[in-house]
Amino acid sequence: MIRRRRLLLLCVGVVALCVLGLVLFVFPTAHHVKVVRVVRTDQVGPQITSTPALPAASAGVQPGRKPVYEEGPDTPSTPAAAAGNATGGASAPAHPALPSGATASFARLSATLPGRVELAVAPLGAGSAQVLGADTPARGWSTTKVPVLVALLKARGAQGLSASEKLLAHSAITESNNESILDLFADLERIKGGLAGASAYIQELFSSSGDDETVVATAPPPPGAVTTFGQTEWSSSEAVKFFRALGNRCLLPADQSSYVLNLMENVEPSESWGLGSAGFSSVAFKGGWGPEASGAYLVRQSGIVDVGSSRGVAVSIVAFPPAGSSSFSTGTQMLTDTAVWLRHELRLVPRTASGCSAE
């Protein structure tokens, strides 16, 4: 009886072992699936904590440099703002042409010069004119040849200048030839009814540029002078108004304005002192000079730095050298020294358009 029970227990044990073995053989993947899940859970951590990929615009940014897509103080925050700044929109600041320390710097320059110098600058874009030194009305001399040419072009209208007048204009501006400008002024007189009418027409140009102070001279020129209009008392602060308006194409149509400015950009080398010798990459100018009652030569220049650019600046410089046999050469050197100083001080930055309303 006991032997039969042992045999029965042995059989039950054998059957249990067989069943367990069969289970392990038939379902071997259950434990393997659990192991795979553990491995995947371990990999999730590094993927979540890694640095996100940069936008495509930042490709090639070097370590330590600000990514190009990051906004900074000089970066517009929206596409609309970017477009406004690029085209001279209202959001662009109106930077002055000269920095705040220019007055003291100009005083130091003036102390090294043999005579007095007066300077006025005015950006073609938004911004006020700045005057350094005194602002004395002084004879315009040959700088007034530019207003005469502009007046004749305006009077001619769409007809423009004749071939012979263009030759005279080239000679009058690039060579400062007196006979050429007198011939052009005579043409203006014929259109406007004489000396008074032609002079008044030039004065209207001054007024339209915002200059209500300058009166075009009509009295016979004194000894040593050949033109009436060259005796016009023209201060630096008023002169920059005219050249600012010319540079902004406010006095003439764009093509005629460019024609005048191109002549001013091609002044012959012998008269390219001052603004023409200061190292500006682009400058249009006209000089003028003549004897004063003191016996000294007054020497002056007016023009535009950075012609045709939103950074352009109108400039007028007047030098009062001491009397003497070298008065003229001293005056031209004073203009050159001042123009070199100006090149280092001038802030040529894009500005918003100022429009053509008289100021």
Helices and strands as residue ranges (DSSP letters): H 2-26, H 29-49, G 56-58, H 79-86, H 102-112, E 116-123, E 130-132, E 138-139, G 141-144, H 145-156, G 157-159, H 163-174, H 178-192, H 195-208, G 229-231, E 233-234, H 236-247, H 254-264, G 269-271, G 274-277, E 283-291, E 297-305, E 313-320, H 327-345
